[in-house]
Amino acid sequence: MKKEEQSQLEKLKLDWKQLDELAENHVLTRLEMKEQLKIYQEKRKKAFLKELILFFVTAVFIISFIIISLVQAPILFLVIEISAIVIGPIVYFVLINRKKKEREAHL
């Protein structure tokens, strides 16, 4: 019995020590804060560059498609443009209504 009680006491002491360590208010030094800020800024810069490259690739693809369709098949270009003019506002209103419903559901 004494060994079991002793081991339980040791476990409790260890748990209390871990709780105390968790409860400590760790204050970051200026150097640590600067390092974390620098790392965060580097991550954001890399993410921005990836998004920018993706944007340019997408833009070039869309512009190339428009130019090719305009030159090769002007009728197809007109059909696409008319479809976009008709479908665009419909999609816009559907998205607005969905957003309103989501807001109402959260309230």
N, C-alpha and C positions, 0 to 999 in steps of 0.2 A: 503494500500500500504506500509506503513512504516513497518508493521510487516513482510510482505513478504520480503522486502528489508533487514530487520534486520536478518531474518532467513537465507537468502541467504548469507549475509555477514558472519554469524556464520559458515555456512557450508564451505564457502571458506577458512576461517581462519583455520578450522579444517583440511581441505584438505591440506593447505599449511604446517601445522604443521606435518601432516603425511608424506608429501613429504620430509620435512627437516629431519625427523627421518630416513627415508629410505636412504637419501643421506649421512647421517653421516657415517664416516669411523670407524667402530667398530674394535678396535685393541684388539686382543686376548692376554691375559696375558700368561705367561709361564705355570702357573698352568692349565689354561683352555686348552692350547695346549697339555700339557702332558696328561690330562684326555681324550681329544678327540683321541689322538694317542693310548692311552691304550685301549679305547673302540674299535677303528678300528682294533687293533692287536688282540683283543679277538674275534671279529667277523671273521677275517681272519683265526684264529686258529680253530674255530668251523667249518668253511666251509671246511678247509683243512682236518680236521678229518672226516667229513662226506664223502668227496670225497675219502679219503683213505680207509674207511670202504667199500664204494661202489665198489672200485677197487678190494679189496681183496675178497669180496663176488662174484663178477663177475669172477675173476680169478679162485676161487675154483670151481665155477659152470662149467666153461669151461674145466678145467682140469679133473673134475669128469666125465663130458660128454665124453671127449676123452678117458679116461681110461675104462669107461664102454663100449663104442662103440668098443674099441680095443679088449676087452676081450669077449664081447657077440657076436659081429658081425663084424669080421675083414673085410668082403667084404664091409659093409656099411662104415666103416672107410676109406677104400681105395677110395670109390666113393666120399666121402666128401673131402678128400685130393685132389683128381684129380680135382674136381669141383672148389675148392679154388685156385688151381694153374692156372686154365683156367680163372676163373671169376675175380680173384684179379687184374691182370694187366689191364683188360678191365675197371673195375671200376676206377682204378687209372687214366687212360688216360681220361676217361669221366670227372672225377673231375678236372683234370688239365685244360682241355679245357673249362669247365664251369668257372673256376677261371679266365682264360685269357679273356673270353668274359665279365665277370663282370668288370675286370680292364679296358677294352676298353670302356665299357659303361660309366664308371665313368669319363673317360678322356673327 
